[in-house]
Amino acid sequence: MTAEQEPGQAPTPSAAQQQIVQQAARGLGKAGLVHAYGHVSVRLDADWFLVCASGPLELVGDR
């Protein structure tokens, strides 16, 4: 937890973390390695992680 983070509040993912999730999701989706219930995530800290939105992973991006 950072000094500006309230207890129980999720940390804000960095642009780099968001980009990692987006690129990994698109790559796995385009390669056909995941299907309807696949996902990509990155751990933000010991308690929180960022998960891509549900849907076709090859279409994950800035929304």
PyMOL Python script that loads the backbone (N, CA, C, O; Angstrom):
from pymol import cmd

cmd.read_pdbstr("""\
ATOM      1  N   MET A   1       0.849  -1.174   0.000  1.00  0.00           N
ATOM      2  CA  MET A   1       0.000   0.000   0.000  1.00  0.00           C
ATOM      3  C   MET A   1       0.894   1.236   0.000  1.00  0.00           C
ATOM      4  O   MET A   1       1.870   1.307   0.747  1.00  0.00           O
ATOM      5  N   THR A   2       0.551   2.213  -0.848  1.00  0.00           N
ATOM      6  CA  THR A   2       1.331   3.446  -0.917  1.00  0.00           C
ATOM      7  C   THR A   2       0.771   4.476   0.050  1.00  0.00           C
ATOM      8  O   THR A   2      -0.332   4.307   0.571  1.00  0.00           O
ATOM      9  N   ALA A   3       1.522   5.542   0.293  1.00  0.00           N
ATOM     10  CA  ALA A   3       1.110   6.572   1.241  1.00  0.00           C
ATOM     11  C   ALA A   3      -0.204   7.224   0.834  1.00  0.00           C
ATOM     12  O   ALA A   3      -1.007   7.575   1.698  1.00  0.00           O
ATOM     13  N   GLU A   4      -0.440   7.394  -0.472  1.00  0.00           N
ATOM     14  CA  GLU A   4      -1.663   8.063  -0.929  1.00  0.00           C
ATOM     15  C   GLU A   4      -2.844   7.107  -1.093  1.00  0.00           C
ATOM     16  O   GLU A   4      -3.949   7.544  -1.415  1.00  0.00           O
ATOM     17  N   GLN A   5      -2.630   5.830  -0.881  1.00  0.00           N
ATOM     18  CA  GLN A   5      -3.676   4.822  -1.065  1.00  0.00           C
ATOM     19  C   GLN A   5      -4.433   4.602   0.239  1.00  0.00           C
ATOM     20  O   GLN A   5      -3.826   4.366   1.284  1.00  0.00           O
ATOM     21  N   GLU A   6      -5.755   4.680   0.175  1.00  0.00           N
ATOM     22  CA  GLU A   6      -6.604   4.428   1.328  1.00  0.00           C
ATOM     23  C   GLU A   6      -6.645   2.931   1.614  1.00  0.00           C
ATOM     24  O   GLU A   6      -6.561   2.134   0.680  1.00  0.00           O
ATOM     25  N   PRO A   7      -6.774   2.524   2.884  1.00  0.00           N
ATOM     26  CA  PRO A   7      -6.903   1.100   3.193  1.00  0.00           C
ATOM     27  C   PRO A   7      -8.109   0.494   2.468  1.00  0.00           C
ATOM     28  O   PRO A   7      -9.191   1.081   2.460  1.00  0.00           O
ATOM     29  N   GLY A   8      -7.922  -0.661   1.869  1.00  0.00           N
ATOM     30  CA  GLY A   8      -9.000  -1.331   1.145  1.00  0.00           C
ATOM     31  C   GLY A   8      -9.232  -0.811  -0.260  1.00  0.00           C
ATOM     32  O   GLY A   8     -10.079  -1.344  -0.978  1.00  0.00           O
ATOM     33  N   GLN A   9      -8.508   0.206  -0.669  1.00  0.00           N
ATOM     34  CA  GLN A   9      -8.657   0.789  -2.002  1.00  0.00           C
ATOM     35  C   GLN A   9      -7.621   0.183  -2.942  1.00  0.00           C
ATOM     36  O   GLN A   9      -6.444   0.070  -2.600  1.00  0.00           O
ATOM     37  N   ALA A  10      -8.074  -0.202  -4.122  1.00  0.00           N
ATOM     38  CA  ALA A  10      -7.165  -0.789  -5.112  1.00  0.00           C
ATOM     39  C   ALA A  10      -6.166   0.249  -5.593  1.00  0.00           C
ATOM     40  O   ALA A  10      -6.531   1.408  -5.795  1.00  0.00           O
ATOM     41  N   PRO A  11      -4.913  -0.144  -5.781  1.00  0.00           N
ATOM     42  CA  PRO A  11      -3.936   0.783  -6.349  1.00  0.00           C
ATOM     43  C   PRO A  11      -4.267   1.063  -7.812  1.00  0.00           C
ATOM     44  O   PRO A  11      -4.848   0.219  -8.494  1.00  0.00           O
ATOM     45  N   THR A  12      -3.902   2.226  -8.282  1.00  0.00           N
ATOM     46  CA  THR A  12      -4.126   2.581  -9.679  1.00  0.00           C
ATOM     47  C   THR A  12      -3.055   1.917 -10.537  1.00  0.00           C
ATOM     48  O   THR A  12      -1.862   2.115 -10.306  1.00  0.00           O
ATOM     49  N   PRO A  13      -3.479   1.124 -11.534  1.00  0.00           N
ATOM     50  CA  PRO A  13      -2.476   0.478 -12.388  1.00  0.00           C
ATOM     51  C   PRO A  13      -1.729   1.515 -13.224  1.00  0.00           C
ATOM     52  O   PRO A  13      -2.314   2.495 -13.686  1.00  0.00           O
ATOM     53  N   SER A  14      -0.445   1.288 -13.410  1.00  0.00           N
ATOM     54  CA  SER A  14       0.353   2.195 -14.233  1.00  0.00           C
ATOM     55  C   SER A  14       0.027   1.963 -15.706  1.00  0.00           C
ATOM     56  O   SER A  14      -0.564   0.947 -16.069  1.00  0.00           O
ATOM     57  N   ALA A  15       0.413   2.900 -16.533  1.00  0.00           N
ATOM     58  CA  ALA A  15       0.213   2.750 -17.980  1.00  0.00           C
ATOM     59  C   ALA A  15       0.961   1.519 -18.489  1.00  0.00           C
ATOM     60  O   ALA A  15       0.469   0.812 -19.369  1.00  0.00           O
ATOM     61  N   ALA A  16       2.144   1.263 -17.937  1.00  0.00           N
ATOM     62  CA  ALA A  16       2.930   0.092 -18.355  1.00  0.00           C
ATOM     63  C   ALA A  16       2.212  -1.206 -17.997  1.00  0.00           C
ATOM     64  O   ALA A  16       2.191  -2.141 -18.798  1.00  0.00           O
ATOM     65  N   GLN A  17       1.624  -1.273 -16.802  1.00  0.00           N
ATOM     66  CA  GLN A  17       0.885  -2.474 -16.400  1.00  0.00           C
ATOM     67  C   GLN A  17      -0.328  -2.691 -17.299  1.00  0.00           C
ATOM     68  O   GLN A  17      -0.612  -3.819 -17.701  1.00  0.00           O
ATOM     69  N   GLN A  18      -1.040  -1.617 -17.615  1.00  0.00           N
ATOM     70  CA  GLN A  18      -2.193  -1.732 -18.504  1.00  0.00           C
ATOM     71  C   GLN A  18      -1.761  -2.204 -19.888  1.00  0.00           C
ATOM     72  O   GLN A  18      -2.428  -3.038 -20.499  1.00  0.00           O
ATOM     73  N   GLN A  19      -0.652  -1.676 -20.377  1.00  0.00           N
ATOM     74  CA  GLN A  19      -0.157  -2.056 -21.696  1.00  0.00           C
ATOM     75  C   GLN A  19       0.253  -3.531 -21.726  1.00  0.00           C
ATOM     76  O   GLN A  19       0.004  -4.219 -22.716  1.00  0.00           O
ATOM     77  N   ILE A  20       0.872  -4.015 -20.663  1.00  0.00           N
ATOM     78  CA  ILE A  20       1.256  -5.431 -20.588  1.00  0.00           C
ATOM     79  C   ILE A  20       0.029  -6.322 -20.706  1.00  0.00           C
ATOM     80  O   ILE A  20       0.033  -7.287 -21.470  1.00  0.00           O
ATOM     81  N   VAL A  21      -1.023  -6.006 -19.955  1.00  0.00           N
ATOM     82  CA  VAL A  21      -2.250  -6.813 -19.994  1.00  0.00           C
ATOM     83  C   VAL A  21      -2.874  -6.758 -21.385  1.00  0.00           C
ATOM     84  O   VAL A  21      -3.286  -7.789 -21.918  1.00  0.00           O
ATOM     85  N   GLN A  22      -2.946  -5.578 -21.973  1.00  0.00           N
ATOM     86  CA  GLN A  22      -3.547  -5.435 -23.303  1.00  0.00           C
ATOM     87  C   GLN A  22      -2.766  -6.212 -24.358  1.00  0.00           C
ATOM     88  O   GLN A  22      -3.357  -6.940 -25.154  1.00  0.00           O
ATOM     89  N   GLN A  23      -1.457  -6.064 -24.368  1.00  0.00           N
ATOM     90  CA  GLN A  23      -0.640  -6.743 -25.378  1.00  0.00           C
ATOM     91  C   GLN A  23      -0.688  -8.258 -25.208  1.00  0.00           C
ATOM     92  O   GLN A  23      -0.786  -8.991 -26.193  1.00  0.00           O
ATOM     93  N   ALA A  24      -0.621  -8.725 -23.979  1.00  0.00           N
ATOM     94  CA  ALA A  24      -0.674 -10.170 -23.737  1.00  0.00           C
ATOM     95  C   ALA A  24      -2.028 -10.734 -24.148  1.00  0.00           C
ATOM     96  O   ALA A  24      -2.095 -11.796 -24.767  1.00  0.00           O
ATOM     97  N   ALA A  25      -3.104 -10.035 -23.810  1.00  0.00           N
ATOM     98  CA  ALA A  25      -4.443 -10.503 -24.165  1.00  0.00           C
ATOM     99  C   ALA A  25      -4.614 -10.573 -25.679  1.00  0.00           C
ATOM    100  O   ALA A  25      -5.097 -11.574 -26.209  1.00  0.00           O
ATOM    101  N   ARG A  26      -4.218  -9.512 -26.371  1.00  0.00           N
ATOM    102  CA  ARG A  26      -4.348  -9.511 -27.832  1.00  0.00           C
ATOM    103  C   ARG A  26      -3.507 -10.615 -28.464  1.00  0.00           C
ATOM    104  O   ARG A  26      -3.967 -11.300 -29.377  1.00  0.00           O
ATOM    105  N   GLY A  27      -2.286 -10.791 -27.986  1.00  0.00           N
ATOM    106  CA  GLY A  27      -1.411 -11.827 -28.540  1.00  0.00           C
ATOM    107  C   GLY A  27      -1.974 -13.220 -28.345  1.00  0.00           C
ATOM    108  O   GLY A  27      -1.988 -14.022 -29.278  1.00  0.00           O
ATOM    109  N   LEU A  28      -2.439 -13.517 -27.139  1.00  0.00           N
ATOM    110  CA  LEU A  28      -3.015 -14.836 -26.868  1.00  0.00           C
ATOM    111  C   LEU A  28      -4.287 -15.056 -27.673  1.00  0.00           C
ATOM    112  O   LEU A  28      -4.521 -16.146 -28.195  1.00  0.00           O
ATOM    113  N   GLY A  29      -5.111 -14.010 -27.770  1.00  0.00           N
ATOM    114  CA  GLY A  29      -6.354 -14.121 -28.535  1.00  0.00           C
ATOM    115  C   GLY A  29      -6.101 -14.339 -30.014  1.00  0.00           C
ATOM    116  O   GLY A  29      -6.718 -15.208 -30.630  1.00  0.00           O
ATOM    117  N   LYS A  30      -5.201 -13.561 -30.586  1.00  0.00           N
ATOM    118  CA  LYS A  30      -4.903 -13.686 -32.020  1.00  0.00           C
ATOM    119  C   LYS A  30      -4.249 -15.018 -32.352  1.00  0.00           C
ATOM    120  O   LYS A  30      -4.402 -15.524 -33.464  1.00  0.00           O
ATOM    121  N   ALA A  31      -3.519 -15.592 -31.394  1.00  0.00           N
ATOM    122  CA  ALA A  31      -2.878 -16.893 -31.611  1.00  0.00           C
ATOM    123  C   ALA A  31      -3.845 -18.052 -31.386  1.00  0.00           C
ATOM    124  O   ALA A  31      -3.500 -19.209 -31.623  1.00  0.00           O
ATOM    125  N   GLY A  32      -5.062 -17.736 -30.926  1.00  0.00           N
ATOM    126  CA  GLY A  32      -6.053 -18.781 -30.681  1.00  0.00           C
ATOM    127  C   GLY A  32      -5.751 -19.632 -29.460  1.00  0.00           C
ATOM    128  O   GLY A  32      -6.213 -20.769 -29.369  1.00  0.00           O
ATOM    129  N   LEU A  33      -4.982 -19.097 -28.521  1.00  0.00           N
ATOM    130  CA  LEU A  33      -4.593 -19.865 -27.342  1.00  0.00           C
ATOM    131  C   LEU A  33      -5.563 -19.741 -26.181  1.00  0.00           C
ATOM    132  O   LEU A  33      -5.433 -20.463 -25.192  1.00  0.00           O
ATOM    133  N   VAL A  34      -6.531 -18.845 -26.280  1.00  0.00           N
ATOM    134  CA  VAL A  34      -7.556 -18.692 -25.245  1.00  0.00           C
ATOM    135  C   VAL A  34      -8.916 -18.623 -25.911  1.00  0.00           C
ATOM    136  O   VAL A  34      -9.038 -18.286 -27.089  1.00  0.00           O
ATOM    137  N   HIS A  35      -9.925 -18.949 -25.136  1.00  0.00           N
ATOM    138  CA  HIS A  35     -11.287 -18.954 -25.663  1.00  0.00           C
ATOM    139  C   HIS A  35     -12.184 -18.117 -24.760  1.00  0.00           C
ATOM    140  O   HIS A  35     -11.699 -17.208 -24.087  1.00  0.00           O
ATOM    141  N   ALA A  36     -13.455 -18.400 -24.735  1.00  0.00           N
ATOM    142  CA  ALA A  36     -14.459 -17.563 -24.081  1.00  0.00           C
ATOM    143  C   ALA A  36     -14.136 -17.204 -22.629  1.00  0.00           C
ATOM    144  O   ALA A  36     -14.442 -16.092 -22.198  1.00  0.00           O
ATOM    145  N   TYR A  37     -13.541 -18.095 -21.883  1.00  0.00           N
ATOM    146  CA  TYR A  37     -13.328 -17.817 -20.463  1.00  0.00           C
ATOM    147  C   TYR A  37     -11.868 -17.543 -20.113  1.00  0.00           C
ATOM    148  O   TYR A  37     -11.500 -17.559 -18.939  1.00  0.00           O
ATOM    149  N   GLY A  38     -11.043 -17.295 -21.112  1.00  0.00           N
ATOM    150  CA  GLY A  38      -9.647 -16.969 -20.854  1.00  0.00           C
ATOM    151  C   GLY A  38      -9.515 -15.537 -20.355  1.00  0.00           C
ATOM    152  O   GLY A  38     -10.397 -14.709 -20.581  1.00  0.00           O
ATOM    153  N   HIS A  39      -8.426 -15.255 -19.688  1.00  0.00           N
ATOM    154  CA  HIS A  39      -8.161 -13.892 -19.232  1.00  0.00           C
ATOM    155  C   HIS A  39      -6.661 -13.705 -19.058  1.00  0.00           C
ATOM    156  O   HIS A  39      -5.889 -14.664 -19.059  1.00  0.00           O
ATOM    157  N   VAL A  40      -6.274 -12.457 -18.911  1.00  0.00           N
ATOM    158  CA  VAL A  40      -4.894 -12.088 -18.615  1.00  0.00           C
ATOM    159  C   VAL A  40      -4.942 -11.157 -17.416  1.00  0.00           C
ATOM    160  O   VAL A  40      -5.836 -10.316 -17.312  1.00  0.00           O
ATOM    161  N   SER A  41      -3.986 -11.304 -16.514  1.00  0.00           N
ATOM    162  CA  SER A  41      -3.950 -10.429 -15.343  1.00  0.00           C
ATOM    163  C   SER A  41      -2.507 -10.094 -14.985  1.00  0.00           C
ATOM    164  O   SER A  41      -1.568 -10.775 -15.399  1.00  0.00           O
ATOM    165  N   VAL A  42      -2.358  -9.028 -14.207  1.00  0.00           N
ATOM    166  CA  VAL A  42      -1.056  -8.633 -13.670  1.00  0.00           C
ATOM    167  C   VAL A  42      -1.284  -8.226 -12.214  1.00  0.00           C
ATOM    168  O   VAL A  42      -2.251  -7.534 -11.896  1.00  0.00           O
ATOM    169  N   ARG A  43      -0.391  -8.660 -11.346  1.00  0.00           N
ATOM    170  CA  ARG A  43      -0.517  -8.328  -9.927  1.00  0.00           C
ATOM    171  C   ARG A  43      -0.073  -6.885  -9.705  1.00  0.00           C
ATOM    172  O   ARG A  43       0.988  -6.470 -10.172  1.00  0.00           O
ATOM    173  N   LEU A  44      -0.910  -6.120  -8.979  1.00  0.00           N
ATOM    174  CA  LEU A  44      -0.596  -4.723  -8.673  1.00  0.00           C
ATOM    175  C   LEU A  44       0.162  -4.602  -7.354  1.00  0.00           C
ATOM    176  O   LEU A  44       1.043  -3.755  -7.211  1.00  0.00           O
ATOM    177  N   ASP A  45      -0.188  -5.451  -6.399  1.00  0.00           N
ATOM    178  CA  ASP A  45       0.521  -5.539  -5.120  1.00  0.00           C
ATOM    179  C   ASP A  45       0.132  -6.867  -4.479  1.00  0.00           C
ATOM    180  O   ASP A  45      -0.399  -7.743  -5.162  1.00  0.00           O
ATOM    181  N   ALA A  46       0.381  -7.030  -3.204  1.00  0.00           N
ATOM    182  CA  ALA A  46       0.111  -8.312  -2.543  1.00  0.00           C
ATOM    183  C   ALA A  46      -1.376  -8.657  -2.493  1.00  0.00           C
ATOM    184  O   ALA A  46      -1.731  -9.828  -2.358  1.00  0.00           O
ATOM    185  N   ASP A  47      -2.249  -7.657  -2.599  1.00  0.00           N
ATOM    186  CA  ASP A  47      -3.684  -7.888  -2.443  1.00  0.00           C
ATOM    187  C   ASP A  47      -4.519  -7.648  -3.693  1.00  0.00           C
ATOM    188  O   ASP A  47      -5.675  -8.068  -3.737  1.00  0.00           O
ATOM    189  N   TRP A  48      -3.981  -6.994  -4.697  1.00  0.00           N
ATOM    190  CA  TRP A  48      -4.775  -6.570  -5.848  1.00  0.00           C
ATOM    191  C   TRP A  48      -4.125  -6.983  -7.162  1.00  0.00           C
ATOM    192  O   TRP A  48      -2.904  -7.105  -7.253  1.00  0.00           O
ATOM    193  N   PHE A  49      -4.968  -7.200  -8.191  1.00  0.00           N
ATOM    194  CA  PHE A  49      -4.457  -7.452  -9.530  1.00  0.00           C
ATOM    195  C   PHE A  49      -5.385  -6.838 -10.559  1.00  0.00           C
ATOM    196  O   PHE A  49      -6.561  -6.602 -10.283  1.00  0.00           O
ATOM    197  N   LEU A  50      -4.857  -6.581 -11.741  1.00  0.00           N
ATOM    198  CA  LEU A  50      -5.605  -6.014 -12.861  1.00  0.00           C
ATOM    199  C   LEU A  50      -5.937  -7.152 -13.812  1.00  0.00           C
ATOM    200  O   LEU A  50      -5.045  -7.892 -14.227  1.00  0.00           O
ATOM    201  N   VAL A  51      -7.215  -7.301 -14.163  1.00  0.00           N
ATOM    202  CA  VAL A  51      -7.674  -8.358 -15.070  1.00  0.00           C
ATOM    203  C   VAL A  51      -8.305  -7.691 -16.278  1.00  0.00           C
ATOM    204  O   VAL A  51      -9.026  -6.704 -16.133  1.00  0.00           O
ATOM    205  N   CYS A  52      -8.046  -8.214 -17.470  1.00  0.00           N
ATOM    206  CA  CYS A  52      -8.661  -7.651 -18.675  1.00  0.00           C
ATOM    207  C   CYS A  52     -10.173  -7.878 -18.636  1.00  0.00           C
ATOM    208  O   CYS A  52     -10.661  -8.787 -17.965  1.00  0.00           O
ATOM    209  N   ALA A  53     -10.885  -7.051 -19.352  1.00  0.00           N
ATOM    210  CA  ALA A  53     -12.343  -7.156 -19.423  1.00  0.00           C
ATOM    211  C   ALA A  53     -12.750  -8.448 -20.112  1.00  0.00           C
ATOM    212  O   ALA A  53     -12.002  -8.990 -20.926  1.00  0.00           O
ATOM    213  N   SER A  54     -13.939  -8.938 -19.781  1.00  0.00           N
ATOM    214  CA  SER A  54     -14.424 -10.147 -20.446  1.00  0.00           C
ATOM    215  C   SER A  54     -14.757  -9.831 -21.899  1.00  0.00           C
ATOM    216  O   SER A  54     -15.187  -8.725 -22.225  1.00  0.00           O
ATOM    217  N   GLY A  55     -14.558 -10.793 -22.741  1.00  0.00           N
ATOM    218  CA  GLY A  55     -14.807 -10.618 -24.166  1.00  0.00           C
ATOM    219  C   GLY A  55     -13.676 -11.224 -24.962  1.00  0.00           C
ATOM    220  O   GLY A  55     -12.734 -11.768 -24.386  1.00  0.00           O
ATOM    221  N   PRO A  56     -13.755 -11.138 -26.278  1.00  0.00           N
ATOM    222  CA  PRO A  56     -12.693 -11.698 -27.116  1.00  0.00           C
ATOM    223  C   PRO A  56     -11.356 -11.015 -26.816  1.00  0.00           C
ATOM    224  O   PRO A  56     -11.235  -9.798 -26.958  1.00  0.00           O
ATOM    225  N   LEU A  57     -10.365 -11.785 -26.405  1.00  0.00           N
ATOM    226  CA  LEU A  57      -9.098 -11.188 -25.984  1.00  0.00           C
ATOM    227  C   LEU A  57      -8.365 -10.489 -27.117  1.00  0.00           C
ATOM    228  O   LEU A  57      -7.606  -9.550 -26.876  1.00  0.00           O
ATOM    229  N   GLU A  58      -8.582 -10.933 -28.349  1.00  0.00           N
ATOM    230  CA  GLU A  58      -7.889 -10.270 -29.461  1.00  0.00           C
ATOM    231  C   GLU A  58      -8.375  -8.838 -29.670  1.00  0.00           C
ATOM    232  O   GLU A  58      -7.752  -8.071 -30.404  1.00  0.00           O
ATOM    233  N   LEU A  59      -9.491  -8.475 -29.023  1.00  0.00           N
ATOM    234  CA  LEU A  59     -10.040  -7.124 -29.161  1.00  0.00           C
ATOM    235  C   LEU A  59      -9.749  -6.234 -27.958  1.00  0.00           C
ATOM    236  O   LEU A  59     -10.168  -5.077 -27.941  1.00  0.00           O
ATOM    237  N   VAL A  60      -9.041  -6.745 -26.950  1.00  0.00           N
ATOM    238  CA  VAL A  60      -8.743  -5.957 -25.756  1.00  0.00           C
ATOM    239  C   VAL A  60      -7.855  -4.781 -26.146  1.00  0.00           C
ATOM    240  O   VAL A  60      -6.884  -4.933 -26.886  1.00  0.00           O
ATOM    241  N   GLY A  61      -8.204  -3.621 -25.639  1.00  0.00           N
ATOM    242  CA  GLY A  61      -7.411  -2.425 -25.919  1.00  0.00           C
ATOM    243  C   GLY A  61      -7.965  -1.249 -25.157  1.00  0.00           C
ATOM    244  O   GLY A  61      -8.762  -1.423 -24.236  1.00  0.00           O
ATOM    245  N   ASP A  62      -7.560  -0.076 -25.522  1.00  0.00           N
ATOM    246  CA  ASP A  62      -8.053   1.137 -24.874  1.00  0.00           C
ATOM    247  C   ASP A  62      -9.530   1.296 -25.162  1.00  0.00           C
ATOM    248  O   ASP A  62      -9.951   1.316 -26.319  1.00  0.00           O
ATOM    249  N   ARG A  63     -10.307   1.408 -24.113  1.00  0.00           N
ATOM    250  CA  ARG A  63     -11.764   1.606 -24.262  1.00  0.00           C
ATOM    251  C   ARG A  63     -12.190   2.778 -23.445  1.00  0.00           C
ATOM    252  O   ARG A  63     -13.373   3.120 -23.427  1.00  0.00           O
TER     253      ARG A  63
END
""", "prot")
cmd.dss("prot")
cmd.show_as("cartoon", "prot")
cmd.util.cbc("prot")
cmd.orient("prot")
